[in-house]
Amino acid sequence: VRPAVVDELRERDRPAVMLYVSDPGSSVKDGRSSEMRSYKAVNIDAYEIPMLLYMSPAYVSRFGGFAARARAAVHHPLQTDRLFWGMVSLCQVSCDDLAPEKDFFSNKFVPAEKRYLGEGTLVYHKGMANPGK
């Protein structure tokens, strides 16, 4: 099912882009509940969350280089703490302090070795069989 916002952007004859990142917050327990003091029972979907990137034909035509990089980066893990650098790239902004190793659309992207969830409670690594154990 395609989101209505994509249909809206598709109808316009100008460069348009949309990045949607799912919010798994309702799946992640915050430790305040007496029933859950760890993340052991949380589904893996709370750690590996989907994203959707839509680029209009006019955007792809105008920013074809970025569109190709974005397609090539389809398997880069999106880390929301690095969302800023991806958005800068997506919006075609350049600056001297841009860190391509933190930009998940960049061919120079380097995923963090460790990702923390919940104030350092869990050090998460992709493919963990039982996060939290």
VENBEL-V479691 format. One record per helix or strand. SS is the DSSP state (h for helix, s for strand). FROM is the first residue (numbers start at 1). TO is the last residue. If there is no record, write none. Layout:
SS	FROM	TO
SS	FROM	TO
This chain:
h	4	11
s	17	21
h	25	27
h	44	46
s	51	55
h	57	62
h	64	72
h	80	90
h	100	102
s	115	117
s	122	124
